[in-house]
Amino acid sequence: MMRKEWKIPYERPLVPAELLEGGCTPLLASVLALRGVKTRAEMDRLLHGGEELLEDPMLLTDMPRAVERVRRAVEAGEKTAVYGDYDVDGITSTCLLTDYLRSKGLACIPYIPDRSEEGYGLNDAAVAALHEQGVSLVITVDCGITAREEALYASSLGMDMIITDHHECGAGPLPEAVAVVDCKRPDEPYPNHSLAGVGVALKLVCACEGQSREMVERYCDLAAIGTIADVMPLVGENRYLVRRGLEKIRRDPRPGIAAMLRESSVDGKKLTASVVGFTLAPRLNAAGRLDCPSVAARLLMTDDPAEATALAVELCDLNRKRQSIETSIWDEANAMLAAAEPDAPIVLASDKWHQGVIGIAASRLAEQYSLPAIMVCLNGEVGKGSCRSYGGFNLFDALSACSEHLIGFGGHALAAGLNIRSDKLEDFRAALAQYYRENKPAPTAEVQPDLLICDPAMLDIDNVRSLDELEPFGNANARPTMCLCAVPLESAGDVGGGKHLRIRARLGRECFEGIFFSHTERELDIHSGDLVDIAFTPQINEFRGHVSVQLMVNAIRRHDGSALCERILNGERDILWAAAGFCPERSDFVRVWHMCAQPPFRLPESTEEILALSPPGMAEETFCLCLAVLSEVGLLSSPDGSIRGAAAAQIDGKADLDGASIMRQLKSNRGDRHG
């Protein structure tokens, strides 16, 4: 049985009246409140924010210098190169800026390095090759912030360089270039420090043109794809760009994007950020991973529908090849870890792996083992590695601390790349393990739903459909997750050839169907008739004209009420809303008091020992509520007034159990749900 730590939000959710008055459903209002949105003005800004969310591109440090140099190049007709990265963010950035410069009459060369032969970022050989072609100005996109030596080399050849990037700048000095435009510069006043590389490129274009509205409309589709693929926060300016970009793709997609949608069997009219992230982006990424980034770039820039179709077919073939290679690497990596369960960051290396695919395998390893993972592709005495974090561990800081063992590195807190000598692998592995032990992030629950659903009306069609207003979903604006607790599992069975689990659970008088992909009944050890907890995202399912709410299950377990019991025993009252379904009856009090009244009975101190005393057939939550009420009315007492360690006590007169504030609150909450 798969076991994960859960953290259920037992507190009653806030439903701001102002949001309800503004037209929100109770479910949407609750989700917005959790995200700090409590007024109509805040709601309108988040859900419907327009051009006012766009920041002035000239606020970016060095942007005036970059604009002046680009305009000089346009006036002089200089041959220019746009030097990008081989991932989706880099490819979209390269296409955007190349298209713009060509539209201004420049002879512009897009250059995306070969992942296996050249690696990430600028290199002297590429700079020299561009110089031989007559390039006098190089503009980087999505790379270059640590290219100090390459910038000096370009300058020695008489070439100017403008760097646009969004990666961490590192501890050293910035490259000596005409302009260094990076939203993560230490001295950066620009309000949005979370632009994608394509977002920074778009800002350069807007600044050069002086017409943000026109340039955003022209390139928002590319900006959206790159921003989603690079998992940038979808709030504020980024959210606006992505929303506009998705609208543009639905309305009037470029030939290449239209072809990709067709070859991927995606209905462009129903395009979402999730579809871009999980369907389009992997296909575009496959080109760079398998050393064919020009295929993706040509696809995004072509105006020829026939060429677009041919390139889209080629990309889909590359993606299938990538998937096959990934499976092979994944199997080999798991075999390496079979001997012992790792307890520190995973560092694996092989000379058989494909450099372009190890990053995906590293992500899967990190999730599988709940640890940061680094996979290194060896080529002789040197290796190139892809790093993925887990649990909030800052990879960039960790690599900085272990940099004495590396040739070089770069990236973000959650994902990075490195170069290392093969004879330094063991030293690096040991240093990283030591750093991890000293800086291990605090453990967090793997299952953390946003809302506990106790009222089935919160999951009606109108409520669930209203969540679509939060689109586009993504980083910092995740699709809200919810949970049901202690609900009867009416049925559970494997579907899809035994690969997936279909369930049916009851909440009150309503039943809900759910699907848990890539999990089975046997694996989870749950069966019809069990009381279960379910974490899920709700969605509208339409099939043959029938519309219903379906639960997309993220996790499921046999019901565990120990966390709620702990809080009841601690005397917390704000969680009684979640406990209303366990409100004790008179017969429950009789059974519990009969046990407590037997001298020399005294309740233990630990929650686990108290729960072990729960009468057969009685829910643990009901047992704890009985103890809490008996304590409130004075029938149980302890020196410090707590339930733990309490023993039976005598009171004057008859105890009014129904009049206890706990009982009144429980019954009131139960009435709210069914009234």
N, C-alpha and C positions, 0 to 999 in steps of 0.2 A: 504493500500500500504506500502510495506517495504521501509524505508528510511535509507540510509547510506550516510555518508560523503565520497565524492570522491575527489581525488587529481590527476588531469590529467597532464601528462608531456607534456606541450605545446612546449617546446624548441625542435628545430630540432635535431634529434639524430646524434651523431658523427658516421661516417663510416670510420674508419682508412684505408687509401689506402694500408698500409703495410699488413693489414689482407686480403684485397681483392686480393692483389698480391700473398698472401700465399694460396689462394684457398678458402677463406671464401665466402659465399654468403653475400649479403648486410644485410640480417636480422640477421644472426649469428654474423657478424662483429659488428652490432649495439649493440646486447646483450652483447657481449664480452667487448666492450668499456665501457658500463655501469658498468661492473664488474671490471673495472680497467685494462683490458687487451688490450693493444694497439700496441704491437709489436709481430712479429712472434715467437720470443723466449718465450714470456709470454704465447702466445697461445699454443705453443707446450707443455709447461710445464703443463698448465691446462688440455688440452684435451688429451695429450698423455704421460704425465709424467710417468716414470717407477720407477725402484728400487731406483733411486737417491732421491726419495721423502721419503724413509724410513730413520728414524733417528736412531742413534746408541743407542740401549737399555741401554748400560752401562752409558749413560749420566743421566739416572734417578737416583735421589738421593736414596741411600741405595741399589741400584741394585747389586753392587758387594757383599755386605753382604748377600743379598738374594740368590745369585748364590752360594756362598760358602756354605751356610747352606743346600741348596737343594742337592748339590753334596755330602756333608757329609752324608745326609740321604740316598742317592742312594748307596754310598759305604758301609754303615752299614746295609742296608736293613731295615730301620726303617718303622714302620707302620705310614702312613701319612693320614691326612684328608684334603680335599679341601672343605672349607666352603663358600657357595655362597648365592645368593639372589634368590628369587622366581620369578623374572621377566625374560624376554627373555635375557637381557644382563647378568644377573646372571647365568641363566641356561646354556647359551652358554659358559660363562667363566668357569663354573664348569666342563662341559664336556671336554672342550679343555685341561685344566690343568690335569684333572684326566686321560684322555687318554695318555697324554704325560708321566706322572709319572709312569703309569702302563707299558708303553712301555720301561721304564728304569728299570723295574723289581720290582718296589715298590708295596706293598700291600696298595692300596690307596682307601680310603672311601670317596665318594662324599656325602656331607651333605648339604641339602637345607631345611631351617626351614619351619615349618608349618605356613602359613600366619596368620591364625586365632588364633592358640594356642600360637605361639612363637613370632610372629611379625617380623619386619625387623631386620636384623643384628644378631650379636652374643648374646648368653645368657648363663648364668652360668650352667643351667641344661644341655644344649647341650654339653658344654665343658666337664662337668663331665661325661656324657655318652660316649663321645669319649675317654676320659681317661680310663674308665673302659674297653674299647675295645682294649686297648694297644697302642693308638695313642700317639706318642711323639712329632710330629710336625703337627701344624695346619697352613694351608695357606688359607687366606681369599681371595676371589675374589668378586669384585663389592660391598664390604662392609668392615666394620671394622675400618674406619678412626676415629671414635669417640668412639671405644670400649675400653676406658681406664680401666674401672673396670674389664671387662672380660679378658683383657690381663694380668692384675695383678693376677686374679684368676687362669688362665692357668699356669702362672709362679709358683704360689704357689703349683700347683700339679706336677711340674717338667716338664711341657710341654713347648716347644718353639713355637713361633708364628711369621709367616711372614704375614704382611698385604699388600695386593695389592688392590687398590681402585682408584676411580676417582671422588669421591664426595668432596664437600667442607669440609675443615678441621675444621672449627669452630674456636672459640676464645680460647679454652683451649689448654693445652699441648697435643702433640701427644701421642698415646699409647706407653707404654714401651714394645717394641717387638724387636726381632732379627733384623728385617728390616721393614721399613714403606715405601712402594713404592706407591706413589700417585702423578699423574701428576699435581694435584692442590695444592701440598705443597707450603707454602709461600716461601720457599727457593729453589724452584724447577728450575733448569737450563734447563730442557728438553724443546726443542722448541715447542712441541705440547702439549698444556695444555688441549686439548679437546678430548683426547682418551676416548673411552668407557671403561667400566670395562673389557670387553673381549679384548680390545686393550692392556690394561696394562698386562693382563694375557698372551697374545701372546708375548709381549715384554719380560716377564720373561722367557718364553720358549725359545725364540730366544737367550737371554743372556746365559741361561744355556747350550744350545746346541752349541752356537758359530757359528751357520749356519742360519742366518736370511732367506736366500733365500729358503732353504729346509723347514723350519718351516712355513714360510708364505704360501708356496704352499700347505702344509699339512693342515693348519688350517684357510686359508683365508675365506672359506665358513662360518664357525662359526663366525669368526670376522665380516664378512659382515652383517650377520643376527643380531647380537647383536648391532652393531654400528648403523644400520638403525633403529632398534626397539627402541633404547634409544635416538633417534633423535639427534645424534651428528653431528657437522658440516661436511659436505661432501666436504672438500677441503684438499689439500695437502696430507699428509700421510693417513688420513682417506679415502679420495677419492680413493687413489690407492688401499688400502686394500679392499674397497667395490667393486671396479671395478673388481679386481682379483677374489674376492669371487663369484661375480655373474657369471663371466666367468666359474669358476670351477663348479658351480651348473648347468649351462647350459650344460657343457661338460660331467661331470661325477659326478652326485649328490650322496651323501651318501644314503643308502637304506631308512633311515628315512625321509630325505628331499624329495626323489623321491616319496615316499608314500604320503607325505603331498601334494605335487603338484598334484598327481592323485586325491586324495580325495577332493581337493579344486577346481578341474577342471581348473587347471592352466597349460598352455603350457610352460613347462620348457625352451624351446628354446627361448621364448620371455620374459623371466623373467627380471623384472626391479626392481629398489629399491622401487618404489611405490607398486608393487605387494607384495614384502616382507613386507612392512610397513602396508598395508591395508588388506592383505589376510593371509599370513603365520604367521606374528607376533601375531595377535589377537588370533589365534588358539593355538600357543605355550603359550601365556600369560594366556589363559583360564585355563590351568592346574594349574598355580600358584595361580590364583585368586580364584579357587574353591578347593584349598588345595590339589592338586594332582600334584605338580611340578615334582615328580619322573616319571610321564608318559612322559612328554616332554623330560626329561633328558635321559630316556631309549630309546626314539625314536631317538634322535640324536646320540646315542652311539651304537645302535645295528648294527650288520652286517648281521642279518637274515631278508631277504625280507618279509617273512611271518609275523614275529613278528612286523616288521615295519608297515605293512598294518593294522594289528590289532590295534596297538597303534595310528596310524593316524586316524582310524575310531573313536576310543575312544576320541581323542582330538577334532574332529569335533563335536561329541555329547556334549562334555563339553562346547564347544563354543556356541552351540545353547542354552544350559541351561544358560550360562552366559548372552546371549542376552535377554532371558526372564526375568531374575532377574534384569538386568539393566533397562529394560522398566518399571518394577514395581517401582523401586527406583526413577526413573526419574519422573514418574507420581506423586508419593507421595511428592517429593521435590518441584515440581511446585505447588502443592496444598498448601504447607506451605507458598509459596511466593505470593499466589494469593491475599492476603489482601492488600498488599502495595508494590509498586515498590521499590526495594532496591537501595540505593545510596552509600553504603559502602560495603566492602568485605562480601560476603555471608558466614555465619557460621550456618550450620544446623546439627542437631543431632537426632539420633533415635536408639532405641534398637532393631529395626526390620530389619535393613539393613545388607547386607552381606559385611564384611570387604573387601573382594577381589574385589568388583565391584564398590565401591563408588568412586574410582578414575576416572573411565570413566564418571560417572554421574557428578562429579565435573567439568570435562572438558567441558561437554555439558552445564552445568549451566553458566560457565564462558563465553562461547561463546554467550549463549542466552541473558545474562544480561550485557555483556561487563564489567564484574567485576571479581576480584579474587574470587574464591569459595573454601570453605573448608567444607567437609562433614565428620561427626564424627559418628563412629559406637560405641554405648554405650554397655558396658557389666558390669552391676552393677555400681560401683562408678567410674569406669575408662573407658575412651573412646580412640579409635584410629582413627586418622583422616587422610584423603588424601587431599592435597592442590594443587590447580592449579591456575596459575597466568593469568593475562590478561593485555594487553596494555603496557608491559614492566615493570610492577610493580615487584620489587625484593622481592620474597616471603622469601628467606632465611634471608635477612636483616630484614624483618618485623617480622619474628618469633623470631629472635635474640632479637629484641627490646621488644618483648612481652613475653620473655622466663620465666619471674617470674610467669606467670600463667600456665606454661606447666610443665609436668613431663620430657619431652624430645622432641627433634625434629631433623630432618636431611634432607638433599636433596640438591636441586639446586635453582637457582633464579626463575625458571619457574615451578618447581614441587617439592613438599616436603611431608613429613609425620610427624605426631606429636602424642604424647600421652598426655592426659589431664584428670584431675579429673572432674567428671560431675558437681561438685559444683563450678568449676572455669570457666565454659563455658561463663556465662554472663560477668564476668570480662574480659575474653579474648576477647570476641566479642567487648566490648566497647574499650578496649585498641587497638585492631587491627583497629577499625574504626577511632580512633583518630590518629593513626600512618598514616593511609591511607590519611586522610585529610591533614596532614602535609607533606606528601611525595607523593602526587598524581602525577602520571606521566603526562607529557604534553599530551593533546589529540592529537591523530593522526587519519588521515583519514582511514576508514575501507577498502576503495577500492583505491588501489594505483598501477595502472598498470605501467609496466616498459617502455612501448613504446606506443605512439599514432601512429596509422597506417592511413596515408592519401593516400598512393599510393597502389592500389589493387595488383600491381605486387609484393609487399613485402610479400603477402600471397599466392604466387604461390606454386606449389608442391615442387619445388626444394628448395626454401627458407625454407618452413616449415619442410621439411624432414631433412634439415641440422641441425636443433636444436637438433636432436638425438645425435649429437656429444657431447652435454653437459651432457648426462647421465654419471653416475647416478645422478638423481635429489634428493634433500633433503635439510635439514637444511644448510643454507649458500650457497646453490647452487640450489635455487628453480627453478622450471619450469617457464620460463619467461611468464609474463602476459602482455596482450596488450589491446588496446581499440580502438573502432571506435566511432566517435562523429558525432552527427547530421546526422545519416544515416536513410533513409526511411525503415520502417519495412513493408516489402511486405506481410508477412503473419506471423501469430502466432496462435498456437493451442496446446491444451493439448494432450498428448500421454501417452502410458503406463497405460491405465486405469484411466486417469485423474490425474496422479501423477507427470508428467513431462511436460515441455514446449518445443515445437519445434518451431524454428523461421527461417525466411528467410529475410536477410537484403541486401540492395544494397549499394555498394561503387563504385562510378563511373559507369563503364559499367559492373562490375562484381557483381554477387550475391553469397552470402555465406549462407550455411545452418548452423544452430547451435542448440544445445540442452542444456537446463538448468534443471538439475536433481533436483527433490524434490521441484519444484516451479511450479505455475500455472498462467495462463493468468489473472484470476480473482484476485488472491492474489497480483500480481504485478501491476494491473490496467494499462496494456498496450494493444494496439489493432493494428490491421493492419492499415497502413496509418500513424501511429504516426512517428515523428522523434525521434530517440532514441540514447542513448549512451550505448555501450555494452563493458563490460570488459570480457576477455576470454583468454583461452590458445588454440592455434591452434594445430590441430593434423591431421595426415593423416588417412583418412577413406577408407578402401578397402572393397567393397561389390560386389560380383558376377563379379569380374574382373574390376569393375569401381573404379578408384582411384580419390579421391577428398579431398579438405581441409574442415575440419569441425571445427566449433567453439565450444569449451567446455566452456559454459558461466559460469562466476563466479558472475556477477551482471549485471542488466539491469535497465534502468530508462528512463523516458521521457527526451528528450534532455534538458540539463541545461547549457546554455552558460554564466552564470553570472560570473564565475571565469575568463574566457577568456576575457570577456568584461571589468572586473575590471583591468586587466593587459593592455588592449588596452588603456583605459582611463588614466592609470598611465604613459603612454608614453613608455612602454616597446617595443623594436623592435625585440628582439630575439624570440618572440612568433608569429610574423607575418607569419612564415611558417605554423603554425597551422590554421591561419585565412584566408589562400589563397582561400579557398572554399567559403568565404563570401565576396570576392572582390566586391566593389560597382560598379554599372553601372551608366551611366549619369543620367538616370531617378531617381535613388536613391538619387543622390546629389540634384537634383531639388526639390524633396519632402522635404528633410531635410533642405535645405537652405530656402525654403519657410516658414518653421516653425520658423527657427532661426531669419529670417529677420523681423519678426513682433515685433515692439517695444511694451513694454519694456522687451522683452524676455531675459532671462539669464538662463544658465544651472544651475541646482542644484549642490550641493557639493557631495551628496551621490550617489553611483552607483545605488542603488535601485531606487531612484527618477529619475535618468537620464534614466534608462531602461524603466520606466513607460511612458516616452514620445515617445518611439519608434513608428513610424507610423504603422498602421494596415497592416498586411501582410508582413512586412519587418523583417528579422531576426535581433535580438538584436545585434549580432556581426557586421552585415552590417551597422546598425545604428551607432554603436560606431566607426567603421572604417571611415564612412562619417565625423563624428565629428573630428576624428583625422586628416584627410586630410584637412578639412576646417581650422582647427587650424594651420596646418603646412604652408598652403599658405597664412595665415593672415586674412581669412574671419571671424574667431572667435578669440577672444583674451581675456585675463584676466590679472590682475595686476601681477600675479606671473608666467605667461606664461603657465599655465596648462589648460587642457580642462575643468576641474570642475570650475564652476562659470563663464565660458566664455560667452561673448555676441557678437553679430554681430559687425563687424568692416569694415571700408572702406579701400580699397587699390588702388594704382595707377595702372591703366590698367586692363587687363583681367586676372583672376586667371587661372593658368595652372594646372588644377587638375591632368591630366594624367602625368605631369612632376614631381609631388610630389614624394619624395623618398619613401614614404609609398606605393603609387600606383605602382611604378616601382618594389619594392620588392615583393608586392603581385602578380603582373603579372608574374614576374620571377619565383616565387615559384609555381604558378599555371601551368606555362609552363613546369617546371621540372616534374610535376606529369603526365602530359598528352603528353609530347613530345616524 
